[in-house]
Amino acid sequence: MKNLLIIGAGRSATALITYILDQAQKNNFLVTVADADIESARKKINDHSYGRAIWLDASKPIDRRDVIARHDVVVSLLPPQMHLEVAQDCITLGKHMVTASYVSKQVFRLGDEARQRALVFMNELGLDPGIDHMSAMQRIHKIKKNGGKITAFYSYTGGLVAPESDNNPWHYKFSWNPRNVVLAGQGTAQFLEEGKLKYIPYRRLFRQYRLVEIPQMGQWEVYANRDSMLYREAYGLQNIRTLFRGTIRHSGFCDAWNALVRIGLTDATFPIVDSDQLSYHDLMEAFLGISQHAGSVKDRVAKMLEIEPDNDIMMKLEWLGLFSKRRIKINNATPALILENLLLEKWALQPNDRDMVIMQHVFEYEQQKKKRKMTSTLVMKGDNSNETAMSRLVGLPLGIFVKLLMQGKISTTGVNIPTMPEVYEPVMAELEEYGVKFMEEES
């Protein structure tokens, strides 16, 4: 019997655990779900005869290593900063490791040692990153095989709310880690445009968005991801002239989010002393700094943002409750944490709400002296707030790959992302059985 350890039973674990438990009896797998919240792990296992839930505080090295030592494959669904410790344990104990997270430089440096020990460390195997890599590489290899030369590549993904559950002025609800949404884009975005490197600092990121058309879904906004250049070599596109990866949002979102950035509400670098004694109205007044204008806090915020008080952006801020006299109730919290907790309430998926994921790749290429364009689009909706499209599209690729690995069908050792046919062909083929199908248009 092969033993699988899944560390973490949070929001994105549901589809992975459901899938791998379905495969457990057929393949003689024993699935252990470990979490500091034992009840959450038990709910995910749901008394399955091939599964078990255990308590684990993954920050305790001795406990963590003891659990890892008893398994063959480890799936880490921990926060990204903890993957390195798990990876080092897996190297020491001779265990394969799989994650949905981006590869850090520290984990990447373990590649030679993992290869020497014949260990598979597969990362970026969720939705974005994950399905984006695999679906893009399928088409890149196909275009190249047919003699095409790719000149431009655009890739966009968004975790969104389905139109039928869209009932707030932001047209957005949380289907994944709220902290990542609040802190998104901090740093400097870089990409390639017509052979030239382009940079967009955080303070301009949500002003310099592009508009894209999604078939049968209309026009959407896309802001640049942090570093598109990482994928030039990974995708074998060293000679490409344009390379851009971005995040999809509903029309009107970026301008309103830019207002939150300008006010200072996405700042996670300092605590606001005695913040639990403040109201949101007090906080907004504090962020106005030196008073230069008379009038209400709302009017003065509008002047600072150089918009009218009845502007759509101001309506979105007011809907969040930022001008209310309601207490914040979190002590010594950073502005970003205050905002996150407010949004958790205002942007929560209700039990019967459906989320939606959109992913689109655009390839411009030359073939037989003709310029061509291929657009490949995926739109998937969840069933409810528990069975989300986000959870499905993060968990299923992980589950399918883990099954293949435990069946002995993966031979690529070392630290990798899923850009090789050995991985993306079987994973994408099985994903189609679950409705993960891209629509293609060529011109």
N, C-alpha and C positions, 0 to 999 in steps of 0.2 A: 504493500500500500504506500502511495506517495502522500506526503504530508505538506499541506499548503498553509502558510501563515499569512493572514491579512491583518496588518496593524492599522487600526483606525476604523470606526464604524459610523462615521459622520454622514453628512448630506450626500456626498458623491459615491458612497459605498453600496447603496441599495442594489443597483442593477448588477454590479460586479458580483456581489454575494449571491443574489438570486440565480444568476447565470451559472456560476461555478458550482453551486449546490445541485442544480439540475444536471450537471455533468458528472457529479461526484460518484454516483452509484454506477453509472455506465463505465467509468474509468478507474474505479477503485481509489478515489481520492478521499482523504480526510481533511476537512476544512476547519481551521481554527481562526476565529475572529477575536482579536485582542483589543481591548479599549479600557481607558480609565473609567468610563461609564459602562459598567457591566450590563446594566439594563438595556442600553442601546444595542450592545453586541448581541444580547439574548433575543431581542426583537428581530434583529436581522437574520439570526439563525432559525428562529421560529420552530424549535424542537426538531429540526431535521436530523435524521438518523446518521448522516455522514458529516454533521457539523457540530461544533461545540464553541461556546463563548467562554473567554477567560478574562480576568481583570489584569491589566498591565499599565503601569505608569512608565511610558517609554523613555522618560527622562532619567530613569534609574538604570545605569549601565549593567549592573549585575543581574537584575531581574530581566532586562531586555535580552541580554546574551543567553541567559538560561533558556528563555522561550525560543529564541532563534535557533539555538543548537539542536532542538528537537524537530526541526522541519527541513524540508528539501528546498522549497522555494518561498521567498518572502516578498509580499506585496506591501509597499509602504505607502499608506495614505495619510501620513503625518504631515504637519506643516513643513514646507520646503527646507527650512533651516535645520531640520532634524535628519534629513536624508543622509547626510555625510556620516553621522555616527552609526546609522543602521548599515550603510555601505561598508564601513570599516569593519563592523562586526561580521558581515557576510563574507568579506575577504578572509578574515581570521578563521572563521568557522567553516569556510568552504561551501557557502550557500548562494544560489542564484537570487537575483533581486530585480524586481520590476516596479516602476513608478509611473505616474501620469505627469510628474512635474518636470520642469526644465532642468537640464543638466547644469549643475554648477561647475565652476572651474576646478574646485577641490575634488568633486566626484569624478570629473573627466580624467584627472591625473591618476586615478586608480586603474585606468584602462589596461596598462601593460601587466600589472599584477593580476588583474582579473583574467586576462588571456592566458598567462602562465599557469594559472590554476584551473583553466578550462571552465570559467564561470561566465554566465550570461548576466549582464547588467543592462537591461533595456529600460530606457527612460522616454519621457515625452510620448506616452502611449495612452492618451485620453482623447479628448475632442480637439482642443486647441491649446497646447500642442498634442498631436496624435493623428486623428483622422485627417487633419489638414495636411500633414506630411505624407501620409500614405496615399490619399486621393490625388494630391499634386504629383507625387513621384510616378504613379501609374500613368498619368497623362504625359508627363515630361518624357518618360522612357518611350511611350508610344509615338510621340511626335518625333523624337530623335531617330527611332527605329525606321520611321517612314521618310527619313531624309530631311526633316525640318530643322531649322535653326531658330531657337527661341530668342526673341529680341526684347520682350517685356513680359513680366509676370506680376500679377496683382492677386493678393489673397486676403479675403475679409471673412471675419466670423463674429457673430453676436449671439449671446444668450439673452433672450428677450421675453416679452409676454405676448401670448397669442392674441390676435385682434379681438376674439370673443370674450377675453378676460381683461381687456385693456380698459380700465375705468378710472384712470387718474391722469391729470394734465401732463405728467412727465412721460407717459406711455412706457413705463418701465416698472418691473418688479424683480425681486431677487430670486434667482434660481441657482446661485452658486455663492461662493465666499464673499460676504458683504465687505469685509476689510479690503479685499483685492479691488473691488469696485471703487471704494472711496480713495484708495491710494493709486489708482490706475494712472499710468502715464508720467509719473514723477521721474525726473531725470530729463534726458534729452533724446528725442526720437531721431533716428537716422535711417535714411533709405537712399536708393539710387534712382536718379531721373535723367534720362538721356545721357548717360555716361558720367554724370556729375553727382558727387555726394551731396545730400541735402540734410540739414539739421533743423529740428523744431524744438526749442526749449519748452519746458512745461508751461511757462506763463503764456505761451502762444498756441499750445497744442490744440485746445478746444475752440480756437478761433479759426485755425487753418485746417478745416476738415474738407473732405471731398464728398461729392454727391454721387451715388451709384444707383443704377436701376436693377431691381431684383424681379425676374419674370413673375408676372401675376401678383406681385406684392408692392409695386410702385417704387418710389424714390426713398432712399435712406441715406443717413450721414455715416461717414467713416472717418475716424481719427487714426493717426499713425501709431503703430506699435513701437515699442522702445527701440529695437535694433533689428531691422529687416536684413541687414548685411550678414548676420550670422548664417543665413540660409543660402548665400550665394555658392559657397563651397559645398555645403551639405547636400544641396540639390543638384550639384554638377552644373551650375550656371555661371561659371567664372567669367565668361565673355558677354554676359547679358548687359544691356544698356539701361534697363529700368527694372527695379525690383522693389515692391512696396507691399507690406503687410499691415493690415489695420483692423480695427474693431468697429462693428456695426451698431448704430443706435438709431432710434426713431427720429424723424425730422423735428427739430426744435430742441433736442436734448443737449447738444453740444454747447449752444449759446447759453443755455440756462446753467449747465455745469460750469462753464467758464466763469459765470457770475460767482459761484461758490468758491472757485479757485481765487478769484480776485479779492473777494472779501477776506479770505484766509481760513475758511472752514475745512479745508482738506489738509491742513498743516498738522503733521504728527510729531513735530520736533520739540514741543514744549507743553508743559501742563498749565492749565488755568487754575490758579490757586483758589480754593473754596468754590469750585464751579458748581457744587451742589446747592449753594446759596443763591445762585443766579437764576433768572428766567432767561428764556431764549431772547426776549426783547432786550434784556440787559446785555446779553452776549453780543447782539448785533450792534448795540450802541457802543460797546467797548471797542468793537472792530472798526468803528468810524474814525477812531483816533482823535486827532486834534479837531475840535468843532470849527467848521468853516461856514456852516449854513444854519439857518433857523428852520424850524419845521419838525414834523414827526420823524421818528427813526426811519420809517419806511420811505418817506420822501427824501431823506438825506442819503439813504443807501442807493436809491434810484439816481440821485445826482452824482454820487461817487461812481456808479456804473455807467453814467452818461446815457441813461435811458429814461423814458417817461414813467411815472408812478403806476400807470395803468397798462404798462407794457406786458406782453405775455410772459416775459421772464420774471417780472415782479409777481405776477399771479402764481407762477410755480413756486417761488420762494414763500409766498404767503400761505399757499396750500400746505407746505411742509410744516407750518406753524412757527416759522422763524421770527415772527413779530408778536408772538403770543406772550402773555404774562405767566405762562406755565413754567414750573421749576424744571431744571435740567436733571437733578437727582443723581448725578454721578460726581464724585468728589475728585478734585485734582486731575481731571481728565484733559487730554489734548483736544484741540478743536476737531481733529479727525475722528476721535473716538466719540465725541458728543454728536457729531453728524452721523456717524455709523449707527449709533443707538436710536437716533431719531428716524433714520431711513429704515431700520429694521422693522419699525412699527408701521411706517407709512407705505413702504414698498413690499410688504409681506404678501406672499401668495396665499390666498384663502383656500380652504380645503378643496373646493371644486375648480379652482383656477387652473388654467393650462399655460405652461410656458412654451416657448418656441425657440428653436435654434436655426439660424440661417448661416450657411457657409457658401462662399462663392470664390472660384478661381477664374481668372481671366488670363489666357495665354495669347500673346501676339507672336507670330512666327513667320518665317519665310520658307516656302517650299516650292521647288521648281520655278524660281524667279517670281513667284506670286506672294503677296502679303495676305496672311490668313489670321483669323481670330477664332479662338474657342472659348466659350463661356460655360463653366460647369457649376451648377447650383444645387445645393441641398437645403430643403426646408423640412423640418420635423417638429411636430407638436407633442407635448406630454399629455398624459391622461388626467392628472390631477396634481395637487401640490406635493404628493409623495412619489408618485410614479412620473417623474419629470423627464422631458427630452434631454435635459442637461445630464441628469444622473445616468440615463440610458447610454448617451453618447460618450460619456467619460468611462462608464463601467464596462460596457460590452467589449470595446477593443482590448482593455486590460484582461478581461475574462477569457476571451478567445485566444489571446497570445499565451496566457498562463497555461491554458489547456494544452496548446501545442508544445509548449516547453516541457510540461510534465509528461507528455506523450513521447518525448525524445525527438520531436520533429524540427527543433531549432538548433542549428550548429554554429551560428555566429556568436563567438564569445567576445569578451571585452565590454567596454562601456559604449553604448550605441543609442541612436534614435532610429525609429522604424522606417528607414528610407530604402531598404534592400528588398528585392522581390520575394525572398524567402519569407519575409514577414508580411509585407503588405498584400501580396496576392491572396493567401488563404484568409487573412483577417478581413480584407475588404469583401471577399466572396461570401463569407459567412455573414458579415454585416448586412449584405443585401437581403438575406433571408429575414432579417429583422426590420426591413423597410428603409434601410439606410441606402438610398439610391439617388445619385446625382443626375439631374437633367442637363443635357448638353445641347448647346447651340453653336453652329459653325457658320462663319461667313468669310 
